Amino acid sequence: MKFLNSCLAVLMVLCGALELNAKTIVVPRDHRTIQTAVKAASPGDTIIVEDGVYHQSVNINKSHLIIKAKNPRKAVLDGKRSKPYGFFAEKGRKIVKVVIQGFEIRNFKSAGVHARYGGGDQYESWIIKDNYIHHAVDKGVVVGGSGHTIHNNEIAFIGNDGEAAGVHSWSNGSTISDNIIYVIRKNGIRVSSSSKNQVKNNLIAYT
C-alpha cells in the first residue's frame, strides 16, 4: 500500500510539473509552420494556429500536446493531393494525450488524422474534436491503441475503391460521438479488432 501511495504521489508531482512548465506557442508568430512548432514544443505545451492555409503534414512525435486552431475552421491543413497524412503519429513511439481541435483538414492522399500502424500501437487518449476533415482518399480519421475520443467532427467526401471510411478505429475503449459523416465511399464508421468502444449520436449520410 505504501508503495502504491508513493507511486501516485510521484505521478501527481510529474503532472503538476507539466502544468507549471507549459507554454503557449503561436503559429506563425513564434514558428512559421505547425511542424516546427511541434518540434520546438515540450510535453504539456499548447500550440495555437492562426488563420491561414498550411500546405504541410504534421508529424506528432511527443505526448501531452494540445494543437488547436485559434478560430474554428480558419486554420487549414491542405495536403494538395500530394501528402499522405494531415496530422500523424510518429511510428514506433508511445504518444499519449494529444488534442487536435478546430482545423479544416483537406486533400490528403491517405488520411486526415492518422495514429495507427498495427503491431502493438502505443497511442493512447488522443482527442480529435471540432474539425472539418474532407477530401481524403482513404480515411478521415484512423486510430489504433486505446482510449481515444473522436467527437463533434464533420467528415466528408472520403473515398477510393478500397477500404474508405469516415472513421476507422482499431483501438480499445474509445468513444466516437456526435460526428457528422457524409459522402463516404464505403464505411461511415468502421471498428475493427477491438473492444469496449462507444459509438453514439453520430449522423451518417451516404448521399
VENRA-V813783 format. One record per residue. SS is DSSP state (alpha for helix, beta for strand, coil for the rest). BURIAL is + if it has 24 or more other C-alpha atoms within 12 Angstrom, else -. D_FIRST is the distance of its C-alpha to the first C-alpha in Angstrom with 1 decimal. Layout:
# VENRA-V813783
ss->[SS;SS]
burial->[BURIAL;BURIAL]
d_first->[D_FIRST;D_FIRST]
This chain:
# VENRA-V813783
ss->[coil;alpha;alpha;alpha;alpha;alpha;alpha;alpha;alpha;alpha;alpha;alpha;alpha;alpha;alpha;alpha;alpha;alpha;alpha;alpha;alpha;coil;coil;beta;beta;beta;beta;coil;coil;coil;beta;coil;coil;alpha;alpha;alpha;alpha;alpha;alpha;alpha;coil;coil;coil;coil;coil;beta;beta;beta;beta;coil;coil;beta;beta;beta;coil;coil;coil;beta;beta;beta;coil;coil;coil;coil;beta;beta;beta;beta;beta;coil;coil;coil;coil;coil;beta;beta;beta;beta;coil;coil;coil;coil;coil;coil;beta;beta;beta;beta;beta;coil;coil;coil;coil;coil;beta;beta;coil;beta;beta;beta;beta;coil;coil;beta;beta;beta;coil;coil;coil;coil;beta;beta;beta;beta;beta;coil;coil;coil;coil;coil;coil;coil;beta;beta;coil;coil;beta;beta;beta;coil;coil;beta;beta;beta;coil;coil;coil;coil;beta;beta;beta;beta;beta;coil;coil;beta;coil;coil;beta;beta;beta;coil;coil;beta;beta;beta;beta;beta;coil;coil;coil;coil;coil;coil;beta;beta;beta;beta;beta;coil;coil;beta;coil;coil;beta;beta;beta;coil;coil;beta;beta;beta;beta;beta;coil;coil;beta;beta;beta;beta;beta;coil;coil;coil;coil;coil;coil;beta;beta;beta;coil;coil;beta;beta;beta;coil;coil]
burial->[-;-;-;-;-;-;-;-;-;-;-;-;-;-;-;-;-;-;-;-;-;-;-;+;+;+;+;-;-;-;-;-;+;+;+;-;+;+;-;+;+;+;+;+;+;+;+;+;+;+;-;+;+;+;+;+;+;+;+;+;+;+;+;+;+;+;+;+;+;+;-;+;+;+;+;+;+;+;+;+;+;-;+;+;+;+;+;+;+;+;-;-;-;+;+;+;+;+;+;+;+;+;+;+;+;+;+;+;+;+;+;+;+;+;+;+;-;-;-;-;+;+;+;+;+;+;+;+;+;+;+;+;+;+;+;+;+;+;+;+;+;+;+;+;+;+;+;+;+;+;+;+;+;+;+;+;+;+;+;-;-;-;+;+;+;+;+;+;+;+;+;+;+;+;+;+;+;+;+;+;+;+;+;+;+;+;+;+;+;+;+;-;-;-;-;-;+;+;+;-;-;+;+;+;-;-;-]
d_first->[0.0;3.8;5.4;5.1;6.2;8.6;9.9;10.7;12.3;14.4;15.4;16.6;18.5;20.1;21.2;22.6;24.5;26.1;27.4;28.7;30.5;31.9;35.6;38.3;40.8;44.1;46.3;49.1;49.0;46.4;46.7;49.6;47.7;44.4;43.7;44.1;42.0;39.1;39.7;39.5;36.5;33.0;29.8;29.6;33.4;35.8;39.2;41.9;45.0;48.3;51.1;52.9;53.2;51.1;52.4;49.4;46.3;43.0;40.5;36.9;35.1;32.0;29.2;28.6;32.4;34.4;38.0;40.2;43.9;45.1;47.3;46.6;48.6;50.6;48.7;50.0;48.7;51.7;51.8;55.6;55.4;54.8;51.0;48.6;45.7;45.1;41.5;39.7;36.5;37.0;36.7;34.0;31.6;28.3;29.3;27.2;27.8;31.6;33.9;37.6;39.5;43.0;45.1;48.2;47.7;50.8;52.9;50.5;51.5;48.2;45.6;45.0;41.2;39.9;36.3;36.6;37.8;36.3;34.6;31.0;31.3;28.4;29.6;27.1;27.4;31.0;32.9;36.6;38.4;41.8;43.7;47.2;47.2;50.6;53.0;50.5;52.0;49.1;46.0;45.1;41.4;39.6;35.9;33.5;29.8;27.8;27.1;30.4;32.4;36.2;37.7;41.1;43.0;46.6;47.3;50.9;53.5;51.3;53.2;54.6;55.7;52.4;48.9;49.2;46.6;45.7;42.0;40.7;37.0;35.4;31.9;29.2;27.9;30.5;32.7;36.4;38.0;41.0;42.9;46.7;47.8;51.4;54.1;51.8;53.7;51.4;47.9;46.8;43.2;42.1;38.7;38.4;36.0;33.0;31.1;29.5;31.8;33.5;37.2;38.7;41.5;43.2;47.0;48.6;52.4;54.4;57.6]
